[in-house]
Amino acid sequence: MNQKKFFFALFFVGSIITLSVAQNADSLKLTQSKYLFSHFKGNGEDGLHLAVSNDGLKWEALKNDSSLLIPAVGKDKLMRDPSILLGPDKKYHLTWTVSWWERGIGYAESYDLIHWSEQKYIPVMEHEKDALNCWAPELFYDDVEKQYLIIWATTIPGKFSETDGQDKTPFGARLNHRIYYVTTKDFETFSESKLFYDQGFNVIDATIVKDGYSYLMFLKDETNLPFTPQKNIRIAISPKAIGHYGKPTEPITGKYWAEGPTVIKIDNKWYLYFDKYMENKYGLIVSEDLVNWKDLSVELVLPQGIRHGTVIRIND
Protein backbone atom coordinates (compact mmCIF):
# COMPACT_ATOMS: atom_id res chain seq x y z
CA MET A 1 0.00 0.00 0.00
CA ASN A 2 1.47 3.35 -0.98
CA GLN A 3 1.55 6.27 1.43
CA LYS A 4 -1.42 8.07 -0.19
CA LYS A 5 -3.65 4.99 0.03
CA PHE A 6 -2.50 4.36 3.58
CA PHE A 7 -3.50 7.82 4.79
CA PHE A 8 -6.81 7.62 2.92
CA ALA A 9 -7.57 4.28 4.58
CA LEU A 10 -6.57 5.72 7.95
CA PHE A 11 -8.84 8.74 7.41
CA PHE A 12 -11.74 6.48 6.37
CA VAL A 13 -11.37 4.23 9.42
CA GLY A 14 -11.04 7.26 11.67
CA SER A 15 -14.24 8.74 10.23
CA ILE A 16 -16.13 5.50 10.85
CA ILE A 17 -14.88 5.37 14.44
CA THR A 18 -15.83 9.03 15.01
CA LEU A 19 -19.31 8.44 13.59
CA SER A 20 -19.76 5.33 15.74
CA VAL A 21 -18.68 7.16 18.89
CA ALA A 22 -21.06 10.04 18.12
CA GLN A 23 -23.96 7.67 17.50
CA ASN A 24 -23.23 5.81 20.73
CA ALA A 25 -23.21 9.12 22.62
CA ASP A 26 -26.55 10.08 21.09
CA SER A 27 -27.98 6.65 21.90
CA LEU A 28 -26.93 7.09 25.52
CA LYS A 29 -28.56 10.52 25.67
CA LEU A 30 -31.76 9.03 24.28
CA THR A 31 -31.85 6.26 26.90
CA GLN A 32 -31.17 8.74 29.70
CA SER A 33 -33.70 11.38 28.64
CA LYS A 34 -37.44 11.58 29.24
CA TYR A 35 -38.55 13.82 26.40
CA LEU A 36 -37.75 14.28 22.71
CA PHE A 37 -38.28 17.39 20.56
CA SER A 38 -38.27 16.76 16.80
CA HIS A 39 -37.87 19.93 14.73
CA PHE A 40 -36.38 21.49 11.62
CA LYS A 41 -34.23 24.50 10.82
CA GLY A 42 -34.14 27.04 8.03
CA ASN A 43 -36.46 25.94 5.25
CA GLY A 44 -36.17 22.26 6.18
CA GLU A 45 -33.61 21.54 3.48
CA ASP A 46 -31.16 19.67 5.73
CA GLY A 47 -33.73 17.41 7.39
CA LEU A 48 -34.56 16.11 10.84
CA HIS A 49 -33.16 17.64 14.04
CA LEU A 50 -33.70 16.17 17.51
CA ALA A 51 -33.25 17.49 21.04
CA VAL A 52 -33.73 15.81 24.43
CA SER A 53 -34.68 16.96 27.91
CA ASN A 54 -35.50 15.66 31.39
CA ASP A 55 -37.55 18.61 32.62
CA GLY A 56 -39.20 20.07 29.50
CA LEU A 57 -37.33 23.35 29.95
CA LYS A 58 -33.68 22.73 29.10
CA TRP A 59 -33.16 20.95 25.77
CA GLU A 60 -29.92 19.53 24.36
CA ALA A 61 -29.44 18.88 20.64
CA LEU A 62 -28.38 15.47 19.36
CA LYS A 63 -25.61 14.92 16.78
CA ASN A 64 -24.03 18.31 17.53
CA ASP A 65 -27.22 20.00 16.30
CA SER A 66 -26.91 18.56 12.79
CA SER A 67 -29.46 16.54 10.82
CA LEU A 68 -30.18 12.88 11.61
CA LEU A 69 -32.15 12.27 8.41
CA ILE A 70 -31.68 14.04 5.06
CA PRO A 71 -34.95 14.51 3.08
CA ALA A 72 -35.16 12.38 -0.06
CA VAL A 73 -38.79 12.53 -1.25
CA GLY A 74 -40.96 15.18 -2.84
CA LYS A 75 -40.09 17.64 -5.58
CA ASP A 76 -38.39 20.10 -3.23
CA LYS A 77 -36.96 17.47 -0.86
CA LEU A 78 -37.70 19.43 2.30
CA MET A 79 -38.37 18.11 5.79
CA ARG A 80 -40.49 20.71 7.55
CA ASP A 81 -42.79 20.22 10.55
CA PRO A 82 -41.52 16.75 11.57
CA SER A 83 -44.02 14.84 13.71
CA ILE A 84 -42.78 11.78 15.60
CA LEU A 85 -44.93 9.19 17.38
CA LEU A 86 -43.87 6.06 19.26
CA GLY A 87 -46.41 3.42 18.28
CA PRO A 88 -47.53 0.25 20.06
CA ASP A 89 -45.30 -1.62 17.57
CA LYS A 90 -42.28 -0.05 19.34
CA LYS A 91 -41.40 1.90 16.20
CA TYR A 92 -40.96 5.65 15.94
CA HIS A 93 -43.13 6.86 13.08
CA LEU A 94 -42.25 10.14 11.37
CA THR A 95 -44.24 12.33 8.98
CA TRP A 96 -43.29 15.72 7.54
CA THR A 97 -44.05 18.44 5.00
CA VAL A 98 -42.08 17.66 1.83
CA SER A 99 -42.76 20.92 -0.02
CA TRP A 100 -44.55 24.23 0.20
CA TRP A 101 -46.67 23.31 -2.83
CA GLU A 102 -47.19 19.57 -3.17
CA ARG A 103 -50.12 17.19 -2.61
CA GLY A 104 -48.39 14.56 -0.48
CA ILE A 105 -46.38 14.08 2.71
CA GLY A 106 -43.23 12.25 3.76
CA TYR A 107 -42.93 9.15 5.98
CA ALA A 108 -40.15 7.08 7.57
CA GLU A 109 -39.80 4.82 10.62
CA SER A 110 -37.10 3.87 13.10
CA TYR A 111 -36.52 1.67 16.14
CA ASP A 112 -33.87 3.92 17.71
CA LEU A 113 -34.33 7.46 16.26
CA ILE A 114 -30.86 7.26 14.71
CA HIS A 115 -31.21 4.68 11.93
CA TRP A 116 -34.20 5.29 9.64
CA SER A 117 -36.03 3.32 7.00
CA GLU A 118 -36.27 4.24 3.35
CA GLN A 119 -38.41 7.33 2.99
CA LYS A 120 -41.87 7.21 1.39
CA TYR A 121 -44.02 9.80 -0.32
CA ILE A 122 -47.68 9.37 0.69
CA PRO A 123 -49.97 11.02 -1.93
CA VAL A 124 -52.75 11.97 0.49
CA MET A 125 -54.23 14.75 -1.69
CA GLU A 126 -53.12 13.75 -5.20
CA HIS A 127 -56.74 12.93 -6.03
CA GLU A 128 -57.65 16.61 -5.53
CA LYS A 129 -56.22 18.21 -8.67
CA ASP A 130 -56.86 21.74 -7.35
CA ALA A 131 -55.29 21.18 -3.92
CA LEU A 132 -52.38 23.55 -3.38
CA ASN A 133 -50.46 21.89 -0.55
CA CYS A 134 -50.20 19.53 2.41
CA TRP A 135 -48.80 21.30 5.46
CA ALA A 136 -47.73 20.03 8.88
CA PRO A 137 -48.91 16.40 8.95
CA GLU A 138 -49.33 15.30 12.58
CA LEU A 139 -49.51 11.76 13.92
CA PHE A 140 -51.82 10.37 16.60
CA TYR A 141 -52.50 6.78 17.68
CA ASP A 142 -56.16 6.03 18.38
CA ASP A 143 -56.00 3.31 21.04
CA VAL A 144 -59.77 2.80 20.86
CA GLU A 145 -59.93 2.04 17.13
CA LYS A 146 -56.37 0.61 17.10
CA GLN A 147 -55.22 2.73 14.20
CA TYR A 148 -52.96 5.64 13.38
CA LEU A 149 -54.43 8.98 12.43
CA ILE A 150 -52.62 11.54 10.26
CA ILE A 151 -54.03 15.07 10.05
CA TRP A 152 -52.74 18.00 7.97
CA ALA A 153 -53.81 21.33 6.45
CA THR A 154 -54.69 21.78 2.77
CA THR A 155 -56.11 24.63 0.70
CA ILE A 156 -58.50 23.73 -2.13
CA PRO A 157 -59.40 27.04 -3.83
CA GLY A 158 -63.14 27.68 -4.01
CA LYS A 159 -64.12 24.82 -1.69
CA PHE A 160 -64.83 27.15 1.26
CA SER A 161 -65.72 30.30 -0.62
CA GLU A 162 -67.11 32.09 2.45
CA THR A 163 -63.55 32.59 3.71
CA ASP A 164 -61.73 32.88 0.38
CA GLY A 165 -59.68 35.95 -0.47
CA GLN A 166 -58.57 36.79 3.06
CA ASP A 167 -54.96 37.45 2.16
CA LYS A 168 -53.89 39.63 -0.75
CA THR A 169 -50.14 39.24 -0.22
CA PRO A 170 -48.25 37.35 -2.98
CA PHE A 171 -47.41 34.46 -0.67
CA GLY A 172 -50.79 34.16 1.02
CA ALA A 173 -53.02 34.63 -2.01
CA ARG A 174 -55.71 31.89 -2.26
CA LEU A 175 -54.64 30.26 1.04
CA ASN A 176 -57.77 29.13 2.88
CA HIS A 177 -56.91 25.96 4.79
CA ARG A 178 -58.98 23.27 6.44
CA ILE A 179 -57.77 20.14 8.26
CA TYR A 180 -57.93 16.74 6.49
CA TYR A 181 -57.08 13.20 7.60
CA VAL A 182 -56.34 9.59 6.72
CA THR A 183 -56.08 6.51 8.93
CA THR A 184 -53.76 3.52 8.67
CA LYS A 185 -52.81 0.45 10.68
CA ASP A 186 -49.49 -0.29 8.99
CA PHE A 187 -48.39 2.78 6.95
CA GLU A 188 -48.77 0.63 3.84
CA THR A 189 -52.48 1.06 3.13
CA PHE A 190 -54.44 4.20 3.94
CA SER A 191 -58.07 5.23 4.15
CA GLU A 192 -59.60 7.72 1.78
CA SER A 193 -58.62 11.30 2.63
CA LYS A 194 -61.49 13.18 4.25
CA LEU A 195 -62.26 16.54 5.78
CA PHE A 196 -61.42 16.49 9.49
CA TYR A 197 -62.12 19.99 10.84
CA ASP A 198 -64.07 22.94 9.46
CA GLN A 199 -65.54 25.54 11.78
CA GLY A 200 -65.75 28.30 9.21
CA PHE A 201 -62.25 29.74 9.49
CA ASN A 202 -58.82 29.27 7.96
CA VAL A 203 -56.91 26.75 10.13
CA ILE A 204 -53.47 25.08 10.07
CA ASP A 205 -51.02 23.30 12.40
CA ALA A 206 -53.45 21.02 14.26
CA THR A 207 -52.21 18.41 16.75
CA ILE A 208 -54.17 15.98 18.95
CA VAL A 209 -53.63 14.66 22.48
CA LYS A 210 -55.87 12.48 24.63
CA ASP A 211 -57.07 13.72 28.01
CA GLY A 212 -59.00 11.02 29.85
CA TYR A 213 -62.05 10.32 27.72
CA SER A 214 -61.70 13.52 25.70
CA TYR A 215 -59.51 14.47 22.76
CA LEU A 216 -57.90 17.88 22.57
CA MET A 217 -56.92 19.42 19.27
CA PHE A 218 -54.55 22.37 19.52
CA LEU A 219 -54.68 24.42 16.33
CA LYS A 220 -53.63 27.68 14.76
CA ASP A 221 -56.41 30.09 13.83
CA GLU A 222 -55.05 31.41 10.54
CA THR A 223 -57.82 33.98 10.02
CA ASN A 224 -56.47 36.95 8.07
CA LEU A 225 -57.84 39.99 6.28
CA PRO A 226 -60.53 41.18 5.65
CA PHE A 227 -61.39 39.96 9.15
CA THR A 228 -59.38 40.78 12.25
CA PRO A 229 -56.11 38.82 11.93
CA GLN A 230 -55.79 36.10 14.54
CA LYS A 231 -52.60 34.01 14.14
CA ASN A 232 -53.00 32.36 17.56
CA ILE A 233 -53.36 28.94 19.19
CA ARG A 234 -56.75 27.65 20.38
CA ILE A 235 -58.19 24.32 21.56
CA ALA A 236 -61.08 22.27 20.13
CA ILE A 237 -62.48 19.25 22.02
CA SER A 238 -64.11 15.99 20.89
CA PRO A 239 -65.36 12.80 22.61
CA LYS A 240 -63.68 10.72 19.89
CA ALA A 241 -60.34 10.89 18.10
CA ILE A 242 -62.22 11.14 14.83
CA GLY A 243 -65.34 12.97 15.81
CA HIS A 244 -66.92 16.35 16.15
CA TYR A 245 -64.38 18.90 17.29
CA GLY A 246 -66.48 21.94 18.08
CA LYS A 247 -65.82 25.65 18.05
CA PRO A 248 -62.40 26.41 19.52
CA THR A 249 -61.67 28.18 22.77
CA GLU A 250 -60.49 31.75 22.95
CA PRO A 251 -56.79 32.21 22.10
CA ILE A 252 -54.42 30.83 24.74
CA THR A 253 -51.18 32.28 23.37
CA GLY A 254 -51.87 35.92 24.14
CA LYS A 255 -50.40 38.63 21.95
CA TYR A 256 -47.95 36.37 20.12
CA TRP A 257 -48.29 35.49 16.47
CA ALA A 258 -47.99 31.77 17.11
CA GLU A 259 -47.92 28.54 15.12
CA GLY A 260 -46.71 24.94 15.30
CA PRO A 261 -48.22 23.98 18.67
CA THR A 262 -47.03 20.81 20.39
CA VAL A 263 -48.20 19.75 23.83
CA ILE A 264 -47.26 17.20 26.48
CA LYS A 265 -48.19 16.56 30.10
CA ILE A 266 -45.31 16.83 32.57
CA ASP A 267 -45.89 16.43 36.33
CA ASN A 268 -49.66 16.85 35.84
CA LYS A 269 -49.21 20.11 33.97
CA TRP A 270 -49.79 20.78 30.29
CA TYR A 271 -46.72 22.14 28.53
CA LEU A 272 -47.60 23.89 25.27
CA TYR A 273 -44.65 24.82 23.04
CA PHE A 274 -45.21 27.05 20.04
CA ASP A 275 -43.23 28.86 17.37
CA LYS A 276 -43.23 32.66 17.81
CA TYR A 277 -42.36 32.89 14.16
CA MET A 278 -42.42 36.69 13.86
CA GLU A 279 -39.82 36.87 16.63
CA ASN A 280 -37.71 33.90 15.48
CA LYS A 281 -37.97 32.18 18.86
CA TYR A 282 -40.05 29.64 20.75
CA GLY A 283 -42.67 30.15 23.43
CA LEU A 284 -43.85 27.94 26.30
CA ILE A 285 -47.01 28.23 28.37
CA VAL A 286 -48.01 25.84 31.17
CA SER A 287 -51.40 25.03 32.68
CA GLU A 288 -52.99 22.64 35.18
CA ASP A 289 -56.53 23.09 33.88
CA LEU A 290 -56.20 24.09 30.18
CA VAL A 291 -57.81 27.42 31.05
CA ASN A 292 -55.27 29.37 33.08
CA TRP A 293 -51.85 29.48 31.45
CA LYS A 294 -48.50 30.67 32.80
CA ASP A 295 -45.85 31.92 30.41
CA LEU A 296 -42.50 30.16 31.00
CA SER A 297 -40.86 31.24 27.75
CA VAL A 298 -37.98 32.96 29.55
CA GLU A 299 -37.06 29.65 31.23
CA LEU A 300 -37.00 27.70 27.97
CA VAL A 301 -33.56 26.71 26.64
CA LEU A 302 -33.57 25.28 23.10
CA PRO A 303 -31.10 24.73 20.27
CA GLN A 304 -30.67 27.87 18.21
CA GLY A 305 -32.92 28.25 15.18
CA ILE A 306 -35.44 25.57 16.17
CA ARG A 307 -38.65 25.52 14.12
CA HIS A 308 -42.06 23.77 14.29
CA GLY A 309 -41.86 20.21 15.60
CA THR A 310 -43.24 17.70 18.09
CA VAL A 311 -42.52 16.93 21.76
CA ILE A 312 -43.04 13.33 22.94
CA ARG A 313 -42.16 11.20 25.98
CA ILE A 314 -39.54 8.55 25.20
CA ASN A 315 -38.73 7.20 28.69
CA ASP A 316 -40.47 7.18 32.08
Beta strands, then each sheet from edge to edge (+ up, - down):
strand 1: 35-40
strand 2: 49-53
strand 3: 60-61
strand 4: 80-86
strand 5: 92-97
strand 6: 105-110
strand 7: 120-122
strand 8: 135-142
strand 9: 147-155
strand 10: 177-184
strand 11: 194-197
strand 12: 203-211
strand 13: 214-221
strand 14: 232-238
strand 15: 259-266
strand 16: 269-276
strand 17: 281-287
strand 18: 294-295
strand 19: 307-313
sheet 1: 3+ 2- 1+ 19-
sheet 2: 4+ 5- 6+ 7-
sheet 3: 8+ 9- 10+ 11-
sheet 4: 12+ 13- 14+
sheet 5: 15+ 16- 17+ 18-
end
